[in-house]
């Protein structure tokens, strides 16, 4: 069953068109991530789903019902923001249950849902604390718990991990993934972080300048990008882009190759000069130039490499991509 349909959705602020003819289907139980650079329209798209912004044209359907004129409180959605948005004067218990009290749910229902959400998020010992007494990760869990107790049709996450440090981001990312598996709920998640997108999503929607560039599973987009933008956006380190003439291609095309698909080879067609080496323990990144163009190799394990060294490099078989001057994929 389709949980959400966006049909020809456009949004303008005055003369500025922010969303341009967006068409997306989200199936029930899917975890869908909107990803793209700052200013691409991903947060605005989430806000149109929530009803916080009206669409300029097109239709938003939740459970096959048009909700363009339906206020946010009646759409069956719950939203988790980057800023937590907790009430500082309320303890965790009351922050999590306020919406249920406002909806005049019974005391038994409120206590049951609070207990369920607290158990899922390991918040049982923090219910009487106030936001100022919690860490950033705990505050974000409270914000997620406030959404869970409402039993929404759609969970909407707007860059919920941006304010957390690296270790907390990883832990909270795992908690959100486990939560999705436990609840089986439909979740839509906005981020500019392609690692979050790759590790959380069933389906990724890549946006640029208010348009959908490509939709697919993480590995579909990684292995079969529709164009140079998608190829370069997904992957860390990012895909290398070099003149195709380096491989005796006479056309003004661009060669794309991922860092993990390059290896040192005395007979390789590419020559690089090493400028920097990143020893990461499990991997080694060798960063250099190839005829003046930046290039990165990602090598498995701990590898010896010397700054200033010149070496030949080959591309793993069938692991190169070619793009035309306008960025479209050739092969």
N, C-alpha and C positions, 0 to 999 in steps of 0.2 A: 504494500500500500504506500502511496506517495504521501509523505508527511508535509512537504512544502513544495510549492511550485512558484517560480518567478517567471512571469511571461511578459517579455518585451518591456521590462522595467527600466525606466529612465528617471533621472532626478536632476533638476537644475536649481541652482541658487542664483536668482537673477538671470544674467546672461551666461553664467558659467555652468556648463553641462558636466556634472560630476559622475553620473552613471549613464551608460549609453546602451540601451537595448539589451538588457541582461536577461538571459534565459537559462534557468537552472532547475533541475528536479532533485529533491532530496528524499530518499526512501526512508520508510519508518525504521528506526534503529540504527541508521547510518551515523557515522562520525565524519562530518564534512568540514574541511578547513579552507577558509578564504585566506589566501596568501598573496603578497605583492609588496612592492616598495612603498614608502611613505607617500601619501597623496594619491594612491591608485584608486581609492573609493571603497576599500573593503569595510571600514567602520561605518561609512554612510550606508552601505548595502545592509549591514547588520541592523542599523537603526531603522531602515525602512521595513525590515521584517518585523521588528519589535513594535513598530507603529510610532516610534519617537520622531520620525520624519515621514511626511507624506510623500508618496511617489508623484512625480509630475505626469507620468503616463505609464500604462501597463497594469498588470494585475499581480497581487500577492494572494496566494491561496494556501491556507493551512487546513489540512484534512479535507482538501477539495472544496473548501468554502472560501469565497472571496472575502478578504478582511481589510480592503483598502480604507473603508470608513469605520472600522472597528477600533475602539480605543485600546491602548496597550494592555490595560487590566483585564480586558475581555478576550484576549487572543490566545490564552492558555500557554503563555511563554514565561520563562524566568531568565533573568539576565545577570551575569556575573561580570563586574567591571574591573578594569585595571586598578582603580583606586580603592577597592574594597567597599566603600560607601557604607560603612557601619555607623550606627548611632553611638556616639561616645558615651552618652549618659545611660545606655542600656547594657546590661550584661549579655553574655553569649546566649543564654536561654531566651531572653526577650528579643534580642536581635533576630534570632532564627525563627521565632514564632509570631512576630508582630503581624506579618501579612495574614496569617491564619486567624489571628484574633480579629483583625479588621474585616475579614470575610465571615466572621461570626461562626467559625467552626466550633464544634463541641470540645469541651475540655479533654475528653477521652481521646478524640481524634488528634488534638494538638499534642498531647503527651506521647501518644503512640508514634506519630511522625517525628517528633523531636528525638525520641529514643532511637528510632531507626537511623536517622541521619547522623546522630552523635556517634553511634556505634560504627557506621561506615567510615567516618572521618576521624575516629579516635579522639573525640572531643568530650567524652563523658566527664573527664576530670576538670574541664575548663568552663562548665556551664555557668558558674557563678562569678567568673572573672569578667572584667571590663576590657574593651579593645586596647586601652593603654597598657594593660598588663600582659598582652600577648605579643609574640613575635610576628614578623611579617607573614611567614608561612601559616601560622595559626589563624591570623586574621583572614587570609585568603580561604582557608578551609571553612571558617564561619560563614563567609560570603557564599561559598558553594553550598554549605548546609542550608542556608536560608532559601536557596533555590530548590534544593531537593525536597524540602518539606511541603512545597506547594504542589508536587506531583504534576509538573507542567507537561504539555505536549512537546514543547521544544525547549532545550537548554541553549542559551545564547551566551558565548564567552567572548568578551572584547579585550584581547591582549591581557589575560589574567595573570601572567607570570612576569610581566615587564618590570615590576618593582622588586623582584626577588633576586638574591644573589645566585651564582651559578649552581651551587649545591642544592639550594632550596628549589630552584627551577626544575632540576632533574627529579627531585623527590616529589614535588607537586605534580609534575607531568605524569609520573607513574601513578599517583593517586587518582588523577583524572582518567587515565586509561583504565585502571581497575574499576573505577566508578562506572564508566561506560559499560564495561563487561557485566558488572553486577546488575545495573538497572536495565540494560538493554534499551536505553532511551535514545531519542534522536538528539544529536548535539551538533551545533554549528559554532565554529571556533575561528576567531580572527587573530592573525599574527603576522608580523613581518619576518619572523624567524623561521627559515626554511627547515631547520632541524626539528623544531616543534611540529611543523607540517608533516615532514616525512615520518616521524615516529608515532604520531597520534592518529593520522587520518585513515579512514577507509577510502575517502575520495578527496582530492585536492582540486580547488578552483583557483587558478592563477589569474590574477587581475593586473592590468596595466592601463593607466589613463582612463579608467572607468569602463573598460571593456574586458570581456573574458577572453584570455589568450588560449587556454586549454583546460580541459576537465578530465580527470582520470585518477586511477590509483597511484600511490606514490611511485612504485616501480615502473608503471607505464610511462609516467611523465619523465622519470629519470632516464630510462632506457630508450624512449621513443619521443623526444621532445618535438613539438610541432614547429618550433622556430628557434632562432638564436636567443631570443629573450628568455624563453622557458629553459633552454639548455644552460644558460649562464646563471639563472636565478637559483636553480636547484643543484645542490652539491657543495661540499665543503672539504677541501678547497674547491673553488669554482672551476668550471671547464676552461681549458686553455683555448684561445682563439688566435690562429696564425694565418698568414697568407697561404692559400692553397698552392701557390707557385712553388713553395718549398717541397712539394711532392710532385713536381713537374706537371701541375695543372695549369694550363695556359690561360684559363679564364679568371676574371677578377673575383673569385669566390673566397670564402673563408673556411678554413679547416678548423673543426672543433674536436678536441680530444680531452678526455678526463684525466686528471693527474694520476689516478691509479692504473691507467691503461698505457702509461709510458714506462720504458725500462732502458737501462744502460745496455748498449750493444755496439761493439767496435765497428760493426758494418752498418749501423743505423743511418737513415737518410737525414736526420736532423743533428745539428751541432749546437750544444749549449755551453754557456759559460756560467759557472755557479757563482751566485752572489751572496747566498745566505743558506744556512742549513738549520732546520728545526728538528731537534731530537725530542720526540714525544714519547719515547719508551717503546710502545707497541708499534709505532710507525715513525718514519723519517720523511719529512718534506724537504725536497731540494728545490730551491727557488733560484731561477737564473734568467738568462736572456737567450733568445734564438734569433739571430740576425736582427737584433735591436728590439725584438718583441718579448714581453714577459712570458715566462713559462714555468710551471710547477710540476714536479714529479712527486707522487706519493708512493713511497716504497715500504713494503711490509718489514716490520722488525727494526732492529738497530743496525743502521748502515753507516759505513764510513764514507764521508764526502768532504772535499776540501774547497773552501772558498777560493775562487780564482781559477779553479781547474776547468779545462776544456774537455768535453767528452761527447761521444756520439750516442744518439738515442733512437730507439725504434718504438713503433706503435703496435700494441697488441692486435692480432689479426681481427679484422671486421669490427674494430672498436673506434673508428673514426667517423665523423659527421661532416657534411658539407652544407654551407649556407650561401645563398645568393647575396648580392650587395644590399638588397632590401631586408635581409634577415630571415627570409623564408627558407624552409628546409628543402634541400635538393635531394639528399640521400643520407 
